[in-house]
Amino acid sequence: MKAQPPCNKKHIEKIEKDFTPFGVSDSLMDMFWRLYEKFGPQYWWPGQTPFEIAIGAILTQNTNWQNVERAISNLKGKSLLDCDALFHLPSSTLSQLIRPAGYYNIKAKRLKSFVTFLRERFNGDMERMKEERTHELRKMLLNVHGIGPETADSILLYALSKKVFVVDAYTIRIFSRHELIDPSDYSYDSVQELFMRNLPKDACLFNEYHALIVRTGKEFCKKKRPQCSKCPLNGT
């Protein structure tokens, strides 16, 4: 089982053509294309295997990707980026190897919980995990210690190519500033539903869109001193 391939522009154009827009669909797709034309494909999520992507999704909580890459590199260097290897690895050793990702003792426990779940429920096999129904699998992941909605959905979308839209702080910030979300009255599920109801239900599109949202949030739609005049979404 390989990680999800890069998104193809022609694929997105086709699914958009076959989709009957309603609600805010036109606005959301217009914003997507503005970002895509500005940044191009983002090739998310970085990782050679679904298991590596899942581990990265857990490690990236409350830190930046550069730190996660260092932690993953440490695991790869010891040939430990494997479900069974991580399961048998002492927690103290794991903590030190993932130290660059921050909160290393907490994240070591979360990784241990995830690999235990993967072994017990799917015999350590991400391919078997992918065969589970999305709704049921999401509930299972949310019951794993340390995995919340954003991390669960990142694993579902990026590691398993499930048709689930990932919501994060950048999503809330950007779309509330464009008045598609009420920042005083929202929930993770309601924001997720906004995208999943008003976009073609396609893992490739969801993948690319969320990656572009993150890029936009980092470069233009900053929490303080947003660069609105330079933003590719200016005027929407």
KERO-777691 format. One record per residue: x, y, z of N, C-alpha, C, O, CB in turn; residue in three letters. Coordinates in steps of 0.02 Angstrom, whole numbers, padded with zeros to 5 digits, always signed. Each point is the difference from the previous one (the first is absolute). Glycine has a CB too. Layout:
% KERO-777691
XYZXYZXYZXYZXYZAla ...
% end
This chain:
% KERO-777691
+00042-00060+00000-00042+00060+00000+00044+00062+00000+00040+00010+00046-00132-00072+00015Met +00085+00104-00112+00040+00059-00006-00037+00061+00027-00061+00000+00007+00118-00049-00107Lys -00018+00102+00115-00032+00062+00020-00037+00030-00059+00014-00017-00058+00076+00038+00145Ala -00137+00023-00072-00041+00030-00053+00043+00039-00049+00042+00039+00021-00138-00033+00058Gln +00086-00016-00146+00039+00037-00050-00020+00073-00003-00053+00018+00024+00065-00123-00089Pro +00030+00147+00036-00016+00071-00007-00066+00010-00038-00017-00040-00044+00139+00067+00047Pro -00157+00026+00014-00065+00014-00032+00011+00026-00071+00047+00038-00013-00098-00014+00126Cys +00007-00045-00158+00005+00019-00070-00052+00053-00016-00059-00009+00015+00102-00106-00044Asn -00022+00170-00003-00045+00055-00016-00058-00023-00043-00057+00020+00011+00153+00058-00002Lys -00082-00120-00059-00053-00024-00045-00052-00040+00038-00059+00002-00017+00141-00004-00077Lys -00060-00035+00144-00047-00038+00041-00048+00047+00036-00060-00013+00001+00146-00078+00014His -00060+00143+00014-00042+00047+00036-00048+00036-00047-00059+00010+00016+00150+00006+00069Ile -00067+00002-00143-00043+00032-00050-00057-00046-00020-00057+00023-00010+00156+00042-00032Glu -00085-00130+00036-00052-00047-00020-00052-00008+00054-00060+00002-00015+00143-00062-00055Lys -00063+00050+00133-00049-00010+00052-00040+00063+00012-00059-00003+00020+00134-00082+00033Ile -00045+00143-00064-00037+00063+00007-00053+00005-00055-00056+00021+00013+00157+00034+00039Glu -00084-00076-00112-00046+00003-00057-00060-00046+00013-00056+00016-00019+00151+00010-00059Lys -00082-00083+00109-00053-00049+00013-00041+00015+00062-00048-00035+00015+00119-00049-00071Asp -00052+00136+00093-00032+00016+00063-00052+00055-00010+00012+00049-00035+00093-00081+00097Phe -00163+00023-00031-00053+00050-00003+00007+00048+00059-00012-00020+00057-00066-00061-00117Thr +00098+00143+00048+00013+00046+00055-00064+00022+00035-00054+00004-00030+00156+00034-00030Pro -00096-00024+00124-00055+00028+00039+00029+00035+00060+00059-00009+00016-00140-00082-00054Phe +00041+00131+00072+00025+00035+00058+00059+00044-00017-00003+00043-00044-00038-00136+00116Gly +00096+00082-00036+00060+00042-00009+00052-00037-00043+00059+00017+00001-00080+00039+00110Val -00001-00106-00149+00046-00040-00040+00042+00042-00047+00061-00009-00003-00141-00084+00010Ser +00048+00140-00043+00037+00041-00047+00053+00041+00035+00056+00007-00025-00157-00001-00048Asp +00084+00022+00130+00048+00040+00038+00059-00042+00022+00058+00021-00006-00150+00054+00044Ser +00078-00135-00012+00054-00043+00024+00045-00023-00056+00061-00001+00007-00135-00037+00085Leu +00046+00021-00149+00041-00022-00057+00039+00058-00030+00056-00008-00022-00139-00083-00001Met +00053+00150+00022+00036+00059-00025+00061+00013+00044+00053+00016-00025-00160+00032-00021Asp +00098-00053+00112+00056+00010+00046+00053-00053-00010+00060+00014+00003-00138+00040+00079Met +00056-00116-00093+00048-00054-00012+00043+00016-00061+00061-00005+00004-00140-00077+00047Phe +00048+00100-00106+00038+00012-00061+00046+00060+00005+00054+00001-00030-00146-00052-00034Trp +00072+00101+00101+00044+00058+00011+00064-00023+00036+00055+00021-00018-00155+00057+00024Arg +00091-00119+00044+00057-00024+00038+00043-00048-00042+00061+00002+00003-00126+00011+00103Leu +00032-00056-00143+00036-00048-00042+00042+00036-00053+00057-00019-00013-00147-00066+00033Tyr +00061+00136-00051+00037+00037-00051+00059+00038+00030+00051+00010-00033-00157+00002-00033Glu +00099+00009+00128+00054+00035+00034+00056-00047+00021+00059+00013-00012-00142+00072+00052Lys +00065-00139-00008+00050-00044+00032+00015-00064-00038+00054-00029+00008-00092+00075+00099Phe -00009-00070-00148+00010-00064-00033-00012-00058+00048-00018+00012+00058+00100+00042-00136Gly -00073-00116+00056-00010-00058+00043+00049-00001+00058+00059+00018-00008-00102-00082-00091Pro +00019+00042+00157+00041+00003+00061+00033-00067+00018+00044-00002+00044-00119+00092-00005Gln +00055-00144-00071+00030-00066+00012-00003-00021+00073+00049-00022+00029+00027+00043-00125Tyr -00135-00013+00126-00011-00021+00069-00028-00070+00002-00032-00021-00048+00013+00139+00082Trp +00029-00156+00019+00040+00016+00059+00069-00030-00010+00004-00055-00026-00106+00058+00102Trp +00156+00031-00057+00067-00029-00008+00006-00067+00037-00016-00004+00059+00063+00120-00071Pro -00025-00166-00023+00008-00066+00030+00003-00054-00053-00033+00005-00051-00027+00035+00153Gly +00100-00090-00090+00010-00054-00049-00052-00055+00006-00012-00037-00048+00132+00064+00049Gln -00150-00034+00057-00049-00053+00011-00059+00028+00041+00008+00051+00034+00083-00140-00038Thr -00149+00056+00001-00056+00021+00042+00016-00001+00075-00022+00044+00037-00054-00088-00125Pro +00116-00004+00109+00018-00003+00071+00042+00061+00019-00012+00030+00052+00009-00156-00055Phe +00050+00144-00038+00041+00059+00013-00043+00063+00003+00011+00043+00042+00087-00098-00098Glu -00147+00060+00011-00045+00058+00000-00041+00002+00064-00009+00054+00029+00004-00058-00155Ile -00019-00053+00149-00039-00002+00062+00042+00021+00060-00023+00037+00043-00047-00128-00092Ala +00132+00067+00051+00045+00019+00055+00013+00076-00003+00001+00033+00052+00053-00148-00054Ile -00044+00141-00058+00012+00072-00008-00060+00040+00023+00008+00054+00029+00068-00078-00123Gly -00137+00000+00081-00060+00035+00020-00004+00007+00076-00025+00050+00026-00033-00092-00129Ala +00081-00009+00138+00000+00003+00073+00056+00045+00026-00010+00038+00047-00039-00154-00043Ile +00107+00111-00034+00057+00039+00023-00008+00075-00013+00029+00040+00036+00042-00140-00056Leu -00109+00118-00031-00003+00071-00019-00045+00041+00045-00004+00061-00008+00025-00096-00108Thr -00055+00004+00163-00041+00037+00047+00043+00050+00039+00049-00019+00032-00129-00079-00023Gln +00060+00162-00012+00033+00053+00038+00074+00010-00017+00040+00019+00044-00121-00043+00046Asn +00099+00012-00152+00068+00015-00021+00001+00011-00075-00051-00007-00033+00099-00061+00128Thr +00010+00086-00122+00004+00011-00072+00029-00062-00034+00028-00045+00032-00012+00169-00015Asn -00025-00126-00083+00018-00060-00037+00074-00015+00000+00021-00058-00002-00119+00078-00069Trp +00139+00032+00074+00073-00010+00001+00020-00042+00060+00044-00043-00004-00028+00152-00056Gln -00048-00096+00117+00015-00039+00060-00023-00073-00007+00033-00046+00023-00042+00151+00045Asn -00048-00113-00100-00026-00068-00012+00048-00039-00045+00014-00058+00013-00132+00100+00001Val +00143-00009-00066+00046-00033-00046+00062-00025+00037+00025-00054-00014-00066+00126-00079Glu +00066-00033+00141+00059-00021+00038-00017-00061+00042+00041-00046+00005+00001+00165-00002Arg -00101-00119+00028-00019-00057+00041-00009-00063-00042+00024-00054+00019-00081+00132+00061Ala +00024-00072-00138-00009-00057-00045+00067-00025-00026+00011-00060-00006-00124+00104-00026Ile +00158+00003+00017+00067-00020-00022+00036-00041+00053+00035-00048-00016-00030+00151-00055Ser -00014-00084+00134+00030-00039+00055-00026-00071+00001+00038-00048+00009-00025+00154+00057Asn -00079-00114-00076-00030-00066-00001+00024-00041-00059+00015-00059+00006-00116+00105+00053Leu +00104-00013-00118+00024-00035-00059+00072-00022+00007+00020-00054-00021-00100+00120-00048Lys +00120-00023+00100+00071-00015+00008+00012-00062+00043+00052-00032-00006-00029+00153-00006Gly -00071-00137+00055+00005-00059+00043-00044-00057-00027-00009-00051+00034+00033+00126+00064Lys -00051-00067-00159-00045-00050-00030-00059-00016+00046-00018-00058+00009+00117+00009-00070Ser -00128+00102+00089-00055-00009+00048-00067+00027-00026-00049+00001+00037+00133+00007+00053Leu -00086+00013-00153-00062+00026-00027-00043-00059-00024-00013-00009-00060+00069+00119+00027Leu -00078-00149+00082-00037-00062-00012-00045-00013+00060+00020+00013+00057+00074-00059-00129Asp -00153+00021+00060-00048-00009+00054+00027-00046+00055-00002+00019+00059-00090-00002-00142Cys +00116-00075+00065+00025-00047+00051+00061+00028+00036+00007-00007+00061-00051-00088-00129Asp +00088+00128+00030+00060+00028+00031-00017+00053+00052+00028+00000+00054+00035-00023-00160Ala -00110+00067+00089-00021+00052+00048-00037-00030+00059+00006+00025+00056-00012+00057-00151Leu -00032-00134+00082-00038-00032+00055+00048-00028+00052-00012+00007+00060-00081-00035-00140Phe +00147-00004+00059+00046-00032+00046+00054+00048+00027+00035-00017+00048-00055-00089-00109His +00026+00164+00032+00051+00048+00021-00018+00029+00069-00057+00020+00010+00083+00008-00130Leu +00020-00026+00167-00014+00031+00065-00022+00073-00008+00028+00036-00041+00056-00113+00095Pro -00133+00097-00016-00027+00068-00006+00054+00053+00012+00000+00052-00032-00110-00095+00069Ser +00156+00029+00009+00053+00048+00015+00045+00010-00061+00022+00056-00013-00026-00090+00134Ser +00018-00019-00157+00042+00005-00060-00037+00037-00055+00028+00042-00035+00030-00148+00065Thr -00122+00090-00038-00041+00034-00050-00004+00075+00014+00005+00041-00046-00072-00146+00030Leu +00059+00122+00079-00004+00071+00019+00061+00039-00022-00005+00055-00026-00065-00087+00124Ser +00128+00003-00088+00061+00034-00018+00009+00005-00076+00026+00050-00025+00025-00091+00131Gln -00073-00009-00142+00007+00002-00073-00046+00052-00032+00018+00030-00051+00012-00151+00054Leu -00088+00132+00027-00047+00049-00028+00005+00068+00036-00044+00043-00009-00033-00137-00023Ile +00128+00103+00071+00008+00061+00038-00005+00064-00042-00029+00049+00024+00102-00114+00053Arg -00047+00066-00139-00005+00061-00040-00071+00024-00012-00011+00059-00012+00116-00093-00042Pro -00154-00011+00057-00070+00018-00014-00033+00034+00060-00057+00022-00006+00051-00118-00073Ala +00040+00100+00135-00029+00033+00059-00052-00044+00035-00027-00047-00029+00047+00156-00027Gly -00033-00093+00120-00048-00039+00040+00013-00075-00009-00046-00040-00008-00040+00133-00003Tyr +00150-00111+00012+00020-00067-00022-00026-00056+00044-00014-00055-00025+00114+00108-00022Tyr -00107-00041+00112-00027-00053+00043-00074-00012-00014-00024-00057-00002+00108+00087+00090Asn -00120+00025-00098-00071-00004-00016-00010-00034-00068-00042-00044-00008+00019+00147+00076Ile +00062-00081-00117-00007-00028-00068+00022-00073-00003-00026-00038-00041+00044+00153-00006Lys +00030-00133+00088+00021-00071+00002-00059-00043+00023-00011-00054-00027+00130+00088+00052Ala -00156-00011+00024-00059-00036+00024-00053-00005-00055-00033-00051-00008+00056+00089+00126Lys -00031+00016-00155-00049+00000-00054+00020-00047-00056-00042-00036-00028+00012+00154+00056Arg +00093-00118-00045+00024-00047-00051-00009-00072+00023-00021-00043-00039+00103+00128-00001Leu -00067-00098+00103-00008-00067+00027-00074-00021-00003-00016-00057-00016+00116+00075+00092Lys -00145+00029-00060-00071-00015-00002-00022-00016-00071-00040-00045-00011+00021+00119+00110Ser +00045-00036-00147-00019-00011-00070+00025-00067-00025-00039-00037-00031+00041+00160+00012Phe +00061-00139+00030+00026-00064-00026-00032-00059+00036-00008-00054-00030+00117+00110+00001Val -00127-00047+00093-00036-00053+00035-00068-00012-00032-00020-00057-00012+00080+00087+00119Thr -00095+00025-00121-00064-00004-00035+00007-00034-00068-00040-00043-00018+00003+00147+00078Phe +00088-00084-00098+00010-00026-00067+00014-00075+00003-00025-00038-00042+00068+00150+00004Leu -00003-00134+00086+00016-00071+00007-00062-00041+00022-00015-00052-00028+00134+00083+00057Arg -00154-00005+00021-00055-00038+00029-00060-00003-00047-00035-00051-00003+00075+00084+00115Glu -00053+00021-00147-00060+00003-00042+00013-00022-00072-00044-00029-00032+00002+00121+00105Arg +00102-00078-00099+00014-00013-00071+00064-00038-00012+00028+00000-00055-00090+00104+00030Phe +00086-00137+00077+00061-00041-00005+00059+00041-00026+00044-00026-00034-00116-00075+00013Asn +00073+00166+00038+00056+00043-00019+00000+00018-00074+00051+00026-00025+00013-00077+00116Gly -00118+00039-00126-00002+00008-00073-00043+00060-00020-00061-00001+00010+00077-00124-00023Asp +00015+00176-00016-00037+00059-00022-00047-00016-00057-00052+00032-00007+00148+00039+00043Met -00080-00121-00076-00044-00020-00055-00066-00028+00027-00053+00015-00026+00153-00039-00047Glu -00095-00016+00124-00061-00027+00032-00039+00056+00033-00062+00000-00001+00119-00110+00021Arg -00022+00157+00008-00032+00058+00032-00040+00039-00052-00056+00023+00014+00149-00017+00071Met -00065+00002-00145-00034+00038-00053-00065-00032-00021-00045+00034-00024+00156+00005-00014Lys -00117-00105+00045-00059-00036-00022-00061+00014+00045-00057-00012-00019+00131-00077-00027Glu -00061+00116+00106-00055+00015+00047-00041+00059-00026+00028+00045-00033+00041-00087+00129Glu -00133+00042-00083-00043+00056-00019+00025+00064+00033+00020+00000+00059-00118-00078-00072Arg +00096+00132-00025+00029+00063+00024-00031+00023+00065+00036+00018+00047-00015+00013-00165Thr -00087-00032+00123-00034+00024+00060+00019-00041+00061+00014+00028+00053-00109+00011-00124His +00097-00104+00063+00018-00044+00056+00073+00008+00019+00017+00001+00059-00105-00082-00095Glu +00131+00088-00014+00071+00007+00014+00014+00066+00036+00042+00003+00045-00016-00072-00146Leu -00061+00121+00081+00009+00065+00033-00019-00005+00074+00035+00027+00042-00059+00032-00151Arg -00029-00094+00124-00020-00009+00070+00054-00038+00038+00015+00016+00057-00136-00014-00090Lys +00149-00053+00001+00053-00038+00032+00061+00044+00016+00027-00002+00055-00066-00101-00115Met +00059+00142+00010+00059+00043+00009-00011+00051+00056+00046+00015+00038-00018-00030-00159Leu -00088+00042+00125-00015+00050+00051+00001-00030+00070+00003+00036+00050-00072+00026-00133Leu +00065-00128+00088+00005-00034+00064+00071-00017+00019+00013-00025+00055-00126-00021-00075Asn +00161+00059-00025+00070-00012+00014+00027+00059+00040-00012+00058-00019+00027-00129-00086Val +00021+00058+00157+00026+00053+00043+00041+00051-00040+00047-00018-00036-00045-00063+00131His -00020+00145-00088+00039+00053-00030-00018+00017-00072+00031+00044-00030+00058-00079+00104Gly -00138+00000-00102-00020+00015-00069-00068+00036+00001-00051-00028+00019+00114-00074-00062Ile -00062+00165+00021-00060+00040-00006-00024+00002-00072+00028-00034-00043+00008+00103+00141Gly -00088-00029-00111-00030+00001-00068+00050+00018-00055+00000-00033-00052-00106+00064+00106Pro +00148+00020-00043+00045+00021-00054+00051-00055-00015+00014-00013-00059-00029+00132+00094Glu +00043-00150+00016+00049-00053-00011-00033-00061-00031+00028-00031-00045+00039+00073+00142Thr -00125-00060-00072-00036-00058-00028-00014+00011-00074+00011-00045-00040-00063+00022+00152Ala +00027+00082-00129-00017+00014-00069+00062+00005-00044-00003-00017-00059-00099+00076+00098Asp +00157-00036-00011+00063+00002-00038+00023-00071-00017+00023-00012-00056+00009+00119+00113Ser -00039-00152-00010+00017-00070-00013-00046-00030-00053+00022-00034-00046+00021+00022+00164Ile -00108+00026-00111-00049-00026-00048+00013+00026-00070+00000-00039-00048-00084+00031+00140Leu +00094+00073-00098+00009+00030-00067+00068-00014-00029+00005-00026-00056-00085+00114+00090Leu +00132-00070+00002+00067-00002-00029+00032-00069+00000+00036-00017-00047-00024+00133+00085Tyr -00025-00155+00013+00031-00067+00002-00043-00052-00036+00027-00047-00029+00027+00078+00137Ala -00121-00022-00105-00044-00052-00025-00043+00022-00059-00040-00040-00026+00039-00005+00141Leu +00009+00107-00137-00038+00026-00058-00075-00004+00009-00037-00010-00049+00132-00024-00023Ser -00118+00042+00134-00072+00002+00014-00027+00070-00017+00036+00049+00003-00023-00136+00088Lys -00077+00089-00110-00031+00063-00021-00024+00040+00061-00059+00003+00015+00024-00056-00124Lys +00084+00082+00144-00013+00038+00061+00038+00066-00005+00059+00001-00016-00076-00107+00084Val -00017+00161-00054+00033+00065-00003+00030+00017+00068-00035-00005+00051-00043+00043-00142Phe +00141-00018+00092+00035+00018+00062-00010+00074+00015+00008+00043-00043+00077-00135+00023Val -00102+00106+00082-00010+00069+00023+00054+00017+00051+00015-00039+00044-00139+00032-00065Val +00153+00066+00015+00049+00023+00049-00009+00074+00013-00048+00031-00024+00129-00120-00013Asp -00036+00117+00076-00005+00071+00019+00004+00046-00061-00033+00052-00002+00083-00079+00112Ala -00011+00008-00160+00005+00040-00061-00067+00002-00036-00020+00052-00027+00143-00081+00016Tyr -00157-00027+00010-00066-00004-00033-00048+00049+00033-00035+00038-00034+00055-00158+00004Thr -00023+00119+00096-00045+00044+00037+00017+00073-00013-00044+00041-00013+00031-00129+00101Ile +00077+00104-00085+00022+00068-00009-00017+00027-00069-00030+00054-00007+00122-00075+00089Arg -00073-00016-00133-00010+00024-00069-00073+00007-00018-00021+00051-00027+00128-00106-00004Ile -00146+00004+00047-00070+00000-00023-00046+00041+00044-00054+00019-00021+00075-00130-00027Phe +00001+00125+00109-00038+00048+00041+00013+00071-00024-00045+00043+00000+00049-00121+00099Ser +00058+00092-00120+00016+00066-00026-00036+00013-00067-00011+00057-00019+00122-00063+00077Arg -00128-00048-00093-00038+00007-00062-00075-00011+00012-00039-00008-00047+00140-00031-00018His -00120+00038+00129-00070-00001+00022-00038-00062-00024-00061+00002-00010+00064+00121+00009Glu +00032-00178-00007-00033-00064-00014-00009-00041+00064-00037-00049+00001+00087+00050-00117Leu -00015+00020+00169-00006-00031+00065-00010+00055+00052+00031+00053-00004+00043-00150-00030Ile -00119+00085+00081-00009+00047+00055+00049-00019+00055-00008-00052+00033-00115+00070-00061Asp +00175+00022+00040+00052-00019+00049-00026-00004+00071+00032-00030+00043+00051+00083-00117Pro -00141-00023+00087-00027-00001+00069-00046-00060+00012-00020-00013+00056+00027+00138-00055Ser -00023-00161-00055-00048-00055+00007+00016-00054-00052-00032-00004-00052-00057+00083+00096Asp +00138-00120-00029+00019-00054-00045+00025-00060+00040+00018+00006+00059+00010+00078-00150Tyr -00026-00140+00058+00030-00060+00029+00041-00033-00055-00008+00015-00059-00087-00031+00143Ser +00138-00029-00064+00040-00036-00050-00046-00034-00051+00010+00005-00060+00082-00024+00145Tyr -00142-00015-00059-00045-00038-00044-00039+00045-00048-00010-00019-00058+00001-00067+00147Asp -00012+00144-00065-00040+00044-00043+00043+00029-00057-00024+00008-00056-00050+00019+00153Ser +00137-00011-00082+00045+00026-00051+00016-00055-00050+00001+00012-00061+00048+00072+00142Val -00036-00143-00056+00014-00056-00044-00060-00013-00047+00009-00013-00059+00066-00038+00147Gln -00135+00054-00060-00060-00011-00040-00007+00052-00055-00023-00016-00055-00032-00036+00154Glu +00074+00114-00085-00003+00053-00051+00037-00020-00063-00024+00009-00055+00015+00077+00146Leu +00069-00113-00082+00041-00021-00057-00025-00064-00032-00004-00006-00061+00101+00062+00114Phe -00115-00105-00012-00019-00064-00027-00068+00000-00034-00013-00041-00044+00081-00010+00133Met -00111+00098-00070-00066+00005-00033+00003+00042-00063-00041-00009-00045-00012-00002+00156Arg +00102+00056-00116+00001+00048-00054+00058-00008-00049+00012+00043-00042-00068+00033+00119Asn +00092-00132-00071+00054-00015-00046-00011-00071-00027-00031-00041+00033+00111+00118+00027Leu -00054-00091-00120-00001-00070-00023+00034-00044+00052+00054+00017+00025-00053+00020-00146Pro -00032-00092+00138+00027-00042+00054+00057-00042-00029-00012-00054-00027-00100+00050+00087Lys +00172+00029-00054+00057-00031-00032+00062+00009+00044+00016+00056+00020-00066-00035-00134Asp +00085-00075+00129+00058+00003+00044+00055+00043-00029+00034+00036+00037-00063-00149+00007Ala +00039+00109-00109+00052+00039-00033-00012+00075+00009+00045+00037+00018-00029-00129-00102Cys -00078+00113+00072-00018+00071+00009+00007+00021+00072+00029+00053+00015-00107-00061-00112Leu +00052-00032+00143+00005+00017+00071+00073+00006+00022+00018+00045+00038-00127-00105-00017Phe +00150+00015-00045+00071+00001+00016+00032+00067-00023+00031+00035+00039-00027-00161-00050Asn -00014+00140-00053+00032+00060-00028-00027+00064+00031+00038+00047+00013-00022-00110-00119Glu -00081+00065+00117-00031+00061+00027+00027+00015+00069+00019+00057+00015-00123-00080-00082Tyr +00106-00027+00110+00025+00013+00068+00073+00021+00000+00020+00044+00038-00103-00127+00005His +00123+00051-00085+00071+00018-00005+00007+00073-00022+00043+00036+00025-00013-00155-00052Ala -00071+00141-00020+00002+00069-00024-00023+00048+00054+00025+00056+00005-00045-00096-00121Leu -00029+00020+00156-00023+00041+00056+00057+00013+00049+00011+00056+00022-00128-00102-00035Ile +00154-00007+00029+00056+00006+00046+00053+00047-00028+00026+00044+00035-00047-00160+00008Val +00037+00108-00107+00049+00044-00033-00022+00073+00003+00040+00044+00014-00007-00139-00090Arg -00097+00107+00063-00027+00068+00001+00002+00029+00070+00016+00059+00009-00089-00088-00106Thr +00055-00012+00146+00001+00024+00069+00069+00019+00023+00009+00049+00037-00106-00120-00015Gly +00147+00033-00042+00069+00014+00021+00029+00062-00035+00037+00038+00031-00022-00160-00011Lys -00032+00131-00084+00032+00053-00038-00039+00066-00002+00029+00054-00004+00022-00144-00064Glu -00117+00085+00071-00041+00061-00008-00049+00012+00056+00000+00054+00031+00012-00069-00152Phe -00054-00035+00136-00053+00010+00049+00025-00014+00070-00022-00047+00034-00064+00016-00120Cys +00134+00072+00107+00031-00010+00065-00045+00024+00057-00044+00042-00010+00157-00029-00044Lys -00102-00041+00112-00042+00018+00058+00007+00074+00015-00049+00034+00014+00061-00149+00032Lys +00050+00140-00049+00012+00071+00010+00032+00028-00063+00042-00032-00031-00028+00016+00157Lys -00034+00075-00144+00025+00034-00060-00009-00042-00063+00049-00015-00035+00033+00075+00107Arg -00144-00078-00088-00012-00038-00062+00018+00042-00062-00008+00061+00000-00083-00124+00058Pro +00115+00029-00109+00021+00033-00061-00058-00001-00051+00006-00031-00053+00115-00001+00075Gln -00176+00064-00005-00061-00005-00040+00009+00026-00071-00026-00030-00047-00039+00041+00152Cys +00101+00045-00113+00006+00030-00066+00040-00044-00049-00008+00006-00061+00000+00106+00116Ser +00051-00156-00028+00040-00043-00042-00029-00070-00007+00024-00040-00040+00075+00106+00075Lys -00150-00080+00003-00028-00068+00003-00036-00017-00065-00035+00042-00028+00023-00031+00152Cys +00021-00072-00149-00034-00021-00062-00076-00002+00008-00037-00002-00049+00138-00064+00020Pro -00125+00067+00091-00073+00002+00012-00027+00070+00006-00060+00009+00011+00071-00118+00045Leu +00031+00158-00064-00023+00070+00004-00052+00013-00053+00010-00014-00059+00101+00050+00104Asn -00169-00009-00023-00055+00014-00047-00054-00052+00000-00052+00011-00032+00133+00048-00036Gly -00071-00116+00103-00054-00051+00002-00048+00016+00056-00048-00037+00011+00126-00050-00059Thr 
% end
